[in-house]
Amino acid sequence: MAASSSSAPALAPAPAPAPDPHWTILGRVALLQRTIGELVCVAVAKPPCASTLTVRTSALLELTDDGDDDSDKDRYVAAVAADADANSASLLHVSRCPLIGVDLDLDRPGTLLVATGFVPADASEHVYTTTDVVRLPDRTSPDGKPVTSSCIRSLGLISFPGSGGADYMVADLRLADGAKDLFSLLSFRSGTDAWVERQLSCPSMCGLSVLWSSDDVIAHDQKLWWMNFELGLLGCDVFFKDPGLEHVILPQTLTEGLLNIQSGGGILRTSQGKLRYVEIARPLTDPPQNTVITIWTLLDHFPWWEKRCSTNLGSIWSSRCYKDSKLPEEAPVIAFVHPQDPDAVFFLLQKFVFSVNVPQNRIVDLIEDPSVVGVLSGNTVLQPICWRYILSWELPPWLHTEHLSMPFDDFMALLESPTADHQV
């Protein structure tokens, strides 16, 4: 009889570590430093920690000095938009009043800058500086009067496809003065020296356009998309000589008798290359736990929305992970949609930043250190914290967080390689 033999079962291979994210949370309000150096730099952090823009006031004054006697203490800087496609460009708003640029007031004065080409600053920190900062010319109306900015509500930044960020455009959409059912598209293109105004019509908005006011704007699918919570989206390929406006109605998640508890009506963001719309609402007479969270996806090439997933706060609050987190059972504010996971939504609640996998009612990320939330607001304590103080910034390849641990010399060699675009 053959002797039996036994051996220990083979151990299963350890699971591969999750890939580092190719995005970061960027605080809109920049920190000001009175030191010598490049005008703009950013300390890139892995989410859910926040990355922070730092602006050197000495260099800032050289770009924004208009011959007055104001000191650098009167300058405040906010990131209006950040575009990975546009050579890691950031559109910055400089003002003499705090928090202008992240507020929602229309027609705020200020100076616009575009910072591009972030490269490593040194070998010791994950800090990147810009290689170029351009001051955009001041905008004027046909009668010579200055045109002020409405900042994050209607100013968008987008790069020309295939230009590698060398060709970008900043655009602002608003109602045309004195013209019924016409919109004014005011745009500045890199390499030019003036803003261009074009009047556009949108037949499907006939009779409603007089009610238009932009609540937000994002870049997607080679277009800028302006949103009004009541009237929907207006998409425009701003690089066309004679562009048109594409009108898309927002999904009807709210019916009569529902209370929209998200300030402004919801949030529009991109995730996995598609437009996503998230809304929080509940029946007027229902308790907070009946508050519904719904994620919708705009279908490619069709002006239709597809419901992706939905849950309610009661289901999230009753989950084990939420109870273990010690978060209060209060309605949160939407911050943004995870740019690589359309099922995950980031929220702000008191001094917490956390994300929830909506179909699974599961908390994925949680930051409870108040100092982290403080970074989001820069120099000033902001209450309540809300979506307009932060950006989810999809990083260009050379700023991917997987390269943060790479030796500095190796990283610089990677950037200088003729095939760097393919290697990273």
CORCOR-V218893 format. One record per pair of residues at least 24 apart in sequence whose ideal C-beta (glycine too) atoms are under 10 Angstrom apart, sorted by the first residue. I is the first residue (numbers start at 1). J is the second residue. If there is no record, write none. Layout:
# CORCOR-V218893
I_J + I_J
This chain:
# CORCOR-V218893
19_340 + 19_400 + 19_401 + 19_402 + 20_46 + 20_400 + 20_401 + 20_402 + 20_403 + 20_404 + 20_405 + 21_46 + 21_47 + 21_48 + 21_338 + 21_339 + 21_340 + 21_341 + 21_394 + 21_395 + 21_400 + 21_401 + 21_402 + 22_84 + 22_339 + 22_340 + 22_394 + 22_395 + 22_396 + 22_397 + 22_399 + 22_400 + 22_401 + 22_402 + 23_47 + 23_51 + 23_84 + 23_338 + 23_339 + 23_340 + 23_391 + 23_392 + 23_393 + 23_394 + 23_395 + 23_399 + 23_400 + 23_401 + 24_48 + 24_49 + 24_50 + 24_51 + 24_82 + 24_339 + 24_391 + 24_392 + 24_393 + 24_394 + 24_395 + 24_399 + 24_400 + 24_401 + 25_49 + 25_50 + 25_51 + 25_52 + 25_335 + 25_336 + 25_346 + 25_353 + 25_365 + 25_367 + 25_372 + 25_375 + 25_376 + 25_390 + 25_391 + 25_392 + 25_393 + 26_50 + 26_51 + 26_52 + 26_53 + 26_79 + 26_82 + 26_90 + 26_376 + 26_390 + 26_391 + 26_392 + 26_393 + 26_395 + 27_51 + 27_52 + 27_53 + 27_78 + 27_79 + 27_102 + 27_372 + 27_373 + 27_374 + 27_375 + 27_376 + 27_377 + 27_378 + 27_389 + 27_390 + 27_391 + 28_53 + 28_77 + 28_78 + 28_79 + 28_80 + 28_81 + 28_82 + 28_92 + 28_93 + 28_99 + 28_101 + 28_102 + 28_151 + 28_152 + 28_376 + 28_377 + 28_378 + 28_387 + 28_388 + 28_389 + 28_390 + 28_391 + 29_53 + 29_76 + 29_77 + 29_78 + 29_79 + 29_98 + 29_99 + 29_101 + 29_102 + 29_375 + 29_376 + 29_377 + 29_378 + 29_379 + 29_380 + 29_382 + 29_389 + 29_390 + 30_54 + 30_55 + 30_60 + 30_76 + 30_77 + 30_78 + 30_79 + 30_90 + 30_92 + 30_93 + 30_94 + 30_101 + 30_378 + 30_379 + 31_55 + 31_77 + 31_375 + 31_378 + 31_379 + 32_56 + 32_57 + 32_60 + 32_72 + 32_73 + 32_75 + 32_76 + 32_77 + 32_378 + 32_379 + 33_57 + 33_58 + 33_60 + 34_58 + 34_72 + 34_73 + 35_59 + 37_121 + 37_129 + 38_115 + 38_118 + 38_119 + 38_121 + 38_127 + 38_128 + 38_129 + 38_130 + 38_131 + 38_133 + 39_63 + 39_77 + 39_92 + 39_113 + 39_115 + 39_129 + 39_130 + 39_132 + 39_133 + 40_77 + 40_79 + 40_90 + 40_92 + 40_113 + 40_115 + 40_116 + 40_118 + 40_128 + 40_129 + 40_130 + 40_132 + 40_133 + 41_115 + 41_118 + 41_119 + 41_121 + 41_125 + 41_127 + 41_128 + 41_129 + 41_130 + 42_79 + 42_82 + 42_88 + 42_90 + 42_115 + 42_118 + 42_121 + 42_126 + 42_127 + 42_128 + 42_129 + 42_130 + 42_393 + 42_395 + 42_399 + 43_121 + 43_125 + 43_126 + 43_127 + 43_128 + 43_375 + 44_118 + 44_125 + 44_126 + 44_127 + 44_128 + 44_393 + 44_395 + 44_399 + 44_400 + 44_401 + 44_403 + 44_404 + 45_126 + 45_372 + 45_375 + 45_401 + 45_404 + 46_126 + 46_401 + 46_402 + 46_404 + 47_338 + 47_339 + 47_346 + 47_353 + 47_355 + 47_365 + 47_367 + 47_392 + 47_393 + 47_401 + 48_335 + 48_346 + 48_353 + 48_354 + 48_355 + 48_364 + 48_365 + 48_366 + 48_367 + 48_372 + 49_353 + 49_365 + 49_367 + 49_369 + 49_372 + 49_375 + 50_353 + 50_367 + 50_372 + 50_373 + 50_374 + 50_375 + 50_376 + 50_377 + 50_389 + 50_390 + 51_82 + 51_126 + 51_128 + 51_375 + 51_376 + 51_390 + 51_391 + 51_393 + 51_395 + 51_399 + 51_401 + 52_127 + 52_375 + 52_376 + 52_378 + 53_77 + 53_78 + 53_79 + 53_82 + 53_90 + 53_92 + 53_115 + 53_130 + 53_378 + 54_127 + 54_129 + 54_378 + 55_92 + 55_94 + 55_113 + 55_115 + 55_133 + 56_129 + 59_133 + 60_92 + 60_94 + 60_111 + 60_113 + 60_133 + 62_133 + 62_135 + 63_94 + 63_111 + 63_113 + 63_133 + 63_134 + 63_135 + 64_94 + 64_95 + 64_96 + 64_110 + 64_111 + 64_113 + 64_135 + 66_111 + 66_138 + 68_96 + 70_96 + 74_98 + 75_110 + 75_111 + 76_100 + 76_101 + 76_102 + 76_110 + 76_378 + 76_379 + 76_380 + 77_101 + 77_110 + 77_111 + 77_113 + 77_378 + 78_102 + 78_103 + 78_110 + 78_151 + 78_152 + 78_378 + 78_388 + 78_389 + 79_115 + 79_152 + 79_390 + 79_391 + 79_393 + 80_110 + 80_112 + 80_113 + 80_114 + 80_149 + 80_150 + 80_151 + 80_152 + 80_153 + 80_154 + 80_155 + 80_156 + 80_157 + 80_170 + 80_217 + 80_391 + 81_114 + 81_151 + 81_152 + 81_155 + 81_156 + 81_157 + 81_158 + 81_170 + 81_217 + 81_218 + 81_219 + 81_224 + 81_391 + 81_393 + 82_115 + 82_157 + 82_219 + 82_391 + 82_392 + 82_393 + 82_394 + 82_395 + 83_114 + 83_116 + 83_156 + 83_157 + 83_158 + 83_159 + 83_165 + 83_168 + 83_218 + 83_219 + 83_393 + 83_394 + 83_396 + 84_159 + 84_165 + 84_219 + 84_339 + 84_393 + 84_394 + 84_395 + 84_396 + 84_397 + 84_399 + 84_400 + 85_157 + 85_158 + 85_159 + 85_160 + 85_161 + 85_162 + 85_163 + 85_164 + 85_165 + 85_168 + 85_219 + 85_222 + 85_394 + 85_396 + 86_114 + 86_116 + 86_157 + 86_158 + 86_159 + 86_160 + 86_163 + 86_164 + 86_165 + 86_166 + 86_167 + 86_168 + 86_169 + 86_170 + 86_190 + 86_219 + 86_396 + 87_114 + 87_115 + 87_116 + 87_117 + 87_118 + 87_130 + 87_131 + 87_132 + 87_159 + 87_163 + 87_164 + 87_165 + 87_166 + 87_167 + 87_168 + 87_190 + 87_396 + 87_398 + 88_115 + 88_116 + 88_117 + 88_118 + 88_119 + 88_128 + 88_130 + 88_131 + 88_165 + 88_393 + 88_394 + 88_395 + 88_396 + 88_397 + 88_398 + 88_399 + 89_114 + 89_115 + 89_116 + 89_117 + 89_118 + 89_130 + 89_132 + 89_134 + 89_157 + 89_158 + 89_159 + 89_165 + 89_168 + 89_170 + 89_190 + 89_396 + 90_114 + 90_115 + 90_116 + 90_118 + 90_130 + 90_133 + 90_157 + 90_391 + 90_393 + 91_115 + 91_136 + 91_151 + 91_152 + 91_155 + 91_156 + 91_157 + 91_168 + 91_170 + 92_133 + 92_135 + 92_136 + 93_149 + 93_151 + 93_152 + 93_155 + 94_135 + 95_149 + 95_151 + 98_378 + 98_379 + 98_380 + 98_382 + 99_377 + 99_378 + 99_379 + 99_380 + 99_382 + 99_388 + 99_389 + 100_149 + 100_151 + 101_149 + 101_151 + 101_152 + 101_155 + 101_388 + 102_151 + 102_152 + 102_377 + 102_378 + 102_382 + 102_386 + 102_388 + 102_389 + 102_390 + 103_150 + 103_151 + 103_152 + 103_153 + 103_388 + 104_150 + 104_151 + 104_152 + 104_153 + 104_215 + 104_216 + 104_263 + 104_264 + 104_386 + 104_388 + 105_150 + 105_151 + 105_153 + 106_148 + 106_149 + 106_150 + 106_151 + 106_153 + 106_154 + 106_174 + 106_213 + 106_214 + 107_147 + 107_148 + 107_149 + 107_150 + 107_151 + 107_174 + 108_148 + 108_149 + 108_150 + 108_151 + 108_153 + 109_138 + 109_146 + 109_147 + 109_148 + 109_149 + 110_138 + 110_148 + 110_149 + 110_151 + 111_135 + 111_136 + 111_137 + 111_138 + 111_149 + 112_136 + 112_137 + 112_138 + 112_139 + 112_149 + 112_151 + 112_155 + 112_157 + 112_170 + 112_172 + 112_188 + 114_157 + 114_168 + 114_170 + 114_188 + 114_190 + 116_159 + 116_165 + 116_166 + 116_168 + 116_190 + 117_165 + 117_166 + 117_396 + 117_398 + 118_395 + 118_396 + 118_398 + 118_399 + 119_398 + 119_399 + 119_411 + 119_412 + 119_415 + 120_398 + 120_399 + 120_403 + 120_406 + 120_408 + 120_411 + 120_412 + 120_415 + 122_408 + 123_407 + 123_408 + 123_409 + 123_411 + 123_412 + 124_408 + 125_404 + 125_408 + 126_399 + 126_401 + 126_403 + 126_404 + 126_405 + 128_395 + 128_398 + 128_399 + 134_168 + 134_188 + 134_190 + 134_191 + 136_170 + 136_188 + 136_190 + 136_193 + 136_194 + 136_195 + 137_188 + 137_192 + 137_193 + 137_194 + 137_195 + 138_194 + 138_195 + 139_172 + 139_186 + 139_188 + 139_194 + 139_195 + 139_197 + 140_194 + 140_195 + 140_197 + 141_177 + 141_184 + 141_186 + 141_197 + 142_177 + 142_197 + 147_172 + 147_174 + 147_184 + 147_186 + 147_195 + 147_197 + 149_186 + 150_174 + 150_213 + 150_214 + 150_217 + 151_388 + 152_214 + 152_215 + 152_216 + 152_217 + 152_387 + 152_388 + 152_389 + 152_391 + 153_213 + 153_214 + 153_215 + 153_216 + 153_217 + 153_226 + 153_227 + 153_228 + 153_264 + 153_388 + 154_186 + 154_213 + 154_214 + 154_215 + 154_216 + 154_217 + 154_224 + 154_226 + 154_227 + 155_186 + 155_214 + 155_217 + 155_224 + 156_187 + 156_214 + 156_216 + 156_217 + 156_218 + 156_219 + 156_223 + 156_224 + 156_225 + 156_226 + 156_236 + 156_238 + 157_217 + 157_218 + 157_219 + 157_224 + 158_187 + 158_217 + 158_218 + 158_219 + 158_220 + 158_222 + 158_223 + 158_224 + 158_225 + 158_236 + 158_237 + 158_238 + 158_239 + 159_190 + 159_219 + 159_222 + 159_239 + 160_189 + 160_190 + 160_222 + 160_238 + 160_239 + 161_222 + 161_237 + 161_239 + 163_190 + 163_239 + 164_396 + 164_421 + 165_190 + 165_396 + 166_190 + 166_191 + 167_191 + 167_239 + 168_239 + 169_196 + 169_219 + 169_224 + 169_238 + 169_239 + 170_195 + 170_224 + 170_238 + 171_195 + 171_196 + 171_198 + 171_217 + 171_219 + 171_224 + 171_226 + 171_236 + 171_238 + 171_239 + 171_243 + 172_197 + 172_214 + 172_217 + 172_224 + 172_226 + 173_200 + 173_212 + 173_214 + 173_217 + 173_224 + 173_225 + 173_226 + 173_234 + 173_236 + 173_238 + 173_245 + 174_212 + 174_213 + 174_214 + 174_226 + 175_209 + 175_210 + 175_211 + 175_212 + 175_213 + 175_214 + 176_200 + 176_201 + 176_209 + 179_209 + 180_206 + 180_207 + 180_209 + 180_210 + 181_205 + 181_206 + 181_207 + 181_208 + 181_209 + 181_210 + 181_212 + 182_209 + 183_209 + 183_212 + 183_226 + 183_234 + 183_236 + 183_245 + 185_224 + 185_226 + 185_234 + 185_236 + 185_238 + 185_243 + 185_245 + 187_224 + 187_236 + 187_238 + 187_239 + 187_243 + 189_238 + 189_239 + 196_238 + 198_236 + 198_238 + 198_240 + 198_241 + 198_242 + 198_243 + 200_234 + 200_236 + 200_242 + 200_243 + 200_244 + 200_245 + 201_244 + 201_245 + 202_234 + 202_236 + 202_244 + 202_245 + 202_246 + 202_247 + 203_244 + 203_245 + 203_247 + 204_232 + 204_234 + 204_245 + 204_246 + 204_247 + 204_248 + 204_249 + 204_303 + 205_231 + 205_232 + 205_234 + 205_245 + 205_247 + 208_232 + 208_247 + 209_234 + 209_245 + 209_247 + 215_264 + 215_265 + 215_266 + 215_267 + 215_268 + 216_264 + 216_265 + 216_266 + 216_267 + 216_268 + 216_269 + 216_387 + 216_388 + 217_268 + 218_267 + 218_268 + 218_269 + 218_270 + 218_275 + 219_270 + 220_268 + 220_269 + 220_270 + 220_273 + 220_274 + 220_275 + 220_298 + 221_270 + 221_273 + 221_274 + 221_275 + 221_298 + 221_300 + 221_301 + 225_268 + 225_270 + 225_275 + 225_298 + 226_268 + 227_264 + 227_265 + 227_266 + 227_267 + 227_268 + 227_275 + 227_277 + 228_265 + 229_260 + 229_262 + 229_264 + 229_265 + 229_266 + 229_267 + 229_268 + 229_279 + 230_265 + 232_303 + 233_268 + 233_275 + 233_277 + 233_298 + 233_303 + 235_275 + 235_298 + 235_303 + 246_303 + 247_303 + 248_275 + 248_277 + 248_298 + 248_302 + 248_303 + 248_304 + 248_305 + 249_303 + 249_304 + 249_305 + 250_277 + 250_279 + 250_296 + 250_298 + 250_305 + 251_277 + 251_279 + 251_294 + 251_295 + 251_296 + 251_297 + 251_298 + 251_304 + 251_305 + 251_306 + 251_307 + 252_296 + 252_305 + 253_277 + 253_278 + 253_279 + 253_280 + 253_281 + 253_292 + 253_293 + 253_294 + 253_295 + 253_296 + 253_305 + 253_307 + 253_310 + 254_279 + 254_281 + 254_282 + 254_292 + 254_294 + 255_281 + 255_283 + 256_284 + 257_283 + 257_284 + 257_285 + 257_286 + 258_282 + 258_283 + 258_284 + 258_286 + 258_292 + 259_283 + 259_284 + 259_285 + 259_286 + 259_291 + 261_288 + 261_291 + 261_292 + 261_313 + 261_331 + 261_332 + 261_333 + 262_291 + 262_293 + 262_331 + 262_332 + 262_333 + 262_334 + 262_386 + 262_387 + 263_333 + 263_334 + 263_384 + 263_386 + 263_387 + 263_388 + 264_333 + 264_334 + 264_386 + 264_387 + 264_388 + 266_294 + 266_296 + 266_334 + 267_333 + 267_334 + 267_335 + 267_336 + 267_337 + 267_345 + 267_346 + 267_387 + 268_296 + 268_298 + 268_336 + 268_337 + 269_334 + 269_335 + 269_336 + 269_337 + 269_338 + 269_339 + 269_342 + 269_345 + 269_346 + 269_387 + 269_391 + 269_392 + 270_298 + 270_336 + 270_337 + 270_339 + 270_342 + 270_392 + 270_394 + 271_295 + 271_297 + 271_308 + 271_336 + 271_337 + 271_338 + 271_339 + 271_340 + 271_341 + 271_342 + 271_343 + 271_344 + 271_345 + 271_392 + 271_394 + 272_297 + 272_337 + 272_338 + 272_339 + 272_340 + 272_341 + 272_342 + 272_343 + 273_300 + 273_339 + 273_340 + 273_342 + 274_298 + 274_299 + 274_300 + 274_306 + 274_308 + 274_342 + 275_299 + 275_300 + 275_305 + 275_337 + 276_305 + 276_308 + 276_336 + 276_337 + 276_338 + 276_339 + 276_342 + 276_343 + 276_345 + 277_305 + 277_308 + 277_337 + 278_308 + 278_334 + 278_335 + 278_336 + 278_337 + 278_342 + 278_345 + 278_346 + 278_358 + 279_310 + 279_334 + 280_312 + 280_313 + 280_331 + 280_332 + 280_333 + 280_334 + 280_345 + 280_347 + 282_312 + 282_313 + 282_331 + 286_312 + 287_313 + 287_314 + 288_312 + 288_313 + 288_314 + 288_317 + 288_329 + 288_330 + 288_331 + 289_313 + 289_314 + 289_315 + 289_316 + 289_317 + 289_318 + 289_329 + 289_331 + 290_314 + 291_316 + 291_331 + 291_332 + 293_331 + 293_332 + 293_334 + 293_345 + 293_347 + 293_356 + 293_358 + 293_361 + 294_358 + 295_337 + 295_342 + 295_343 + 295_344 + 295_345 + 295_358 + 295_359 + 297_342 + 308_342 + 308_343 + 308_358 + 308_359 + 309_342 + 309_343 + 309_345 + 309_357 + 309_358 + 309_359 + 309_360 + 310_358 + 310_359 + 311_356 + 311_357 + 311_358 + 311_359 + 311_360 + 311_361 + 312_361 + 313_356 + 313_361 + 314_361 + 315_358 + 315_360 + 315_361 + 316_347 + 316_356 + 316_357 + 316_358 + 316_360 + 316_361 + 316_362 + 316_363 + 317_361 + 318_361 + 319_356 + 319_360 + 319_361 + 319_362 + 319_363 + 320_361 + 320_362 + 320_363 + 321_356 + 321_357 + 321_360 + 321_361 + 321_362 + 321_363 + 321_364 + 321_366 + 322_354 + 322_356 + 322_361 + 322_362 + 322_363 + 322_366 + 324_363 + 324_366 + 325_352 + 325_354 + 325_363 + 325_366 + 325_368 + 326_352 + 326_366 + 326_368 + 327_352 + 327_354 + 327_363 + 327_366 + 327_368 + 328_352 + 332_356 + 333_384 + 333_385 + 333_386 + 333_387 + 334_386 + 334_387 + 335_376 + 335_385 + 335_386 + 335_387 + 335_388 + 335_389 + 335_390 + 335_391 + 335_392 + 336_387 + 336_390 + 336_391 + 336_392 + 337_392 + 338_364 + 338_365 + 338_392 + 339_392 + 339_393 + 339_394 + 339_395 + 340_392 + 340_394 + 346_387 + 346_390 + 346_392 + 347_387 + 348_373 + 348_376 + 348_384 + 348_385 + 348_386 + 348_387 + 348_389 + 348_390 + 349_384 + 349_385 + 350_383 + 350_384 + 350_385 + 351_383 + 351_385 + 352_385 + 353_385 + 353_390 + 396_421 + 396_424 + 397_421 + 397_422 + 397_423 + 397_424 + 398_423 + 398_424 + 399_424 + 400_424
